[in-house]
Amino acid sequence: MSDNISFFCLVKDDPKKNAFEVEIEKNKTVSFLKEKIKEKLHPLFENIAAKDIVLWKVNVPFDDEAMEVDIVLENKEEIGVQELSRPTRKISNVFIEDITDDSIQIIIERPSAGQGNSPDVFSLINDLKSGQKELKVEIESGQKKLKFEIESGQRELKSEIESGQKELKSEMESGFRKVQNVMDATLYSPGMLTETDKGKEVQEKGTLIDFPLNVTTSTKSSGPGRFLNPPENEDEKALQNYFIKECISLEFFEPISKKLKLIVKDTHNSPLLGTRKPDFVFIPKDSYLDYLNVIAVGEIKKPASGNFRSADIGQAVSFGEKLLQLQPRRRFAFVILTDCIKINIYRVTRVNDHQNSITLFKYEYTTTQFLKNNNSNNNNGWKYLVTFMESTPYNLGWIEPSLKFGNETVNLVKSVGIGRTSIVYEGEYNNELVAVKMAKKVDYLPCFEREKSVLKELSALNSPHIPKILFENIDTLVMTPRGVKVNNLQEKDIKDIIITLKNVHSH
């Protein structure tokens, strides 16, 4: 086994095509790695001590547009991005897992402006200052005046040129943005179409992509779990039962179960996504059914004439849109559409247009593949399904259900209810239960503004029956106390309700 390790690095804000390879001995330290990177990036870090270079350990697939470097670093706490800050740590202890092919493993912070001034520059500045003092002694009053007038004229001319350049640049950028917005608008959907129209839009405006995950190396040469004998001429219920049984067989097949991170759950009779009932969902193993835990969704349909109808595709991707509504911090979600013979995979991405107060959706899809695994080379569909089951939730777009408000963290425990404009969760803050209310889409932010202003005004009543806002942001309210459902009103409850209403209306 080689004592060296190779990985790809990228300077933050650089395009991925500028990634470069670094090879280093495994027993070397983080400090030595920084020296190696400084040498590779000459002269960018020429005047910066290697110890001051900031490195982040990541796993950014090279061709995955949904996992750009800035998105990964913005969500580094949620997805476990690690800063390589300890200089004595050995590289072998940093990269414990195998290096993923065709991906970036190290992000390098770009040096800030003014960082690492060269001693030669300081020397030059001092020389210039000394020369200016001698010149002041030698030149006469008339020369001083002339010099001042020349410099003043130069400054005015320079200012006028820079002002003109800024104005021209601003107008050009504004024009480019308008053109870009018009182009982008043709690629996104507001998500308010019929299922048939939505399916047509996915096929007409969606983008064909390669399978965006590292395909599994797992195999299965015999037994159930290979989708060899799907029901023929039977209804969707029979297909549903067959699909779930095959997935369960995969979960208990030891070579796969050792790598298993997600399991498939039958939800076709359960309104798991609010009132919506996807046929199946992927959730982390050892977790429970709650829409906070749903990693990906799936739908089973009998195609017409061998092909899925537009309504089938529209219904499937609408489950992805609904999942993004119920997990508002999440950016994208995967959807599977299958008839147990073929499998289609879609990626639904949310794009919030705050300027126009609307949420749009972008659709991507892979080439249709066969689900049957008959030990031939044409079994990509089966591999894609197993890859989903072996993937981490983060690789499929899931984000830890917690919220940050400055230095304070509120953990989301479970879902409580869904309204027209918002979703309510049970949260936990400092070991106390709180209510967390989040807007479904940016379209409903005005409703939040009204509710916030009313609650803040009523806080002067100091009533135990009116929620108090602990934290807030543009689309979230964290309130206390966490209410409880009352099944049978008591006389005391009615009295409290009447008193509270009276106090509110008299305020």
Summary of the structure (lengths in Angstrom):
residues: 507
radius of gyration: 29.8
end to end distance: 76.6
largest distance: 105.2
contacts: 1442
relative contact order: 0.08
helix: 39%
strand: 24%
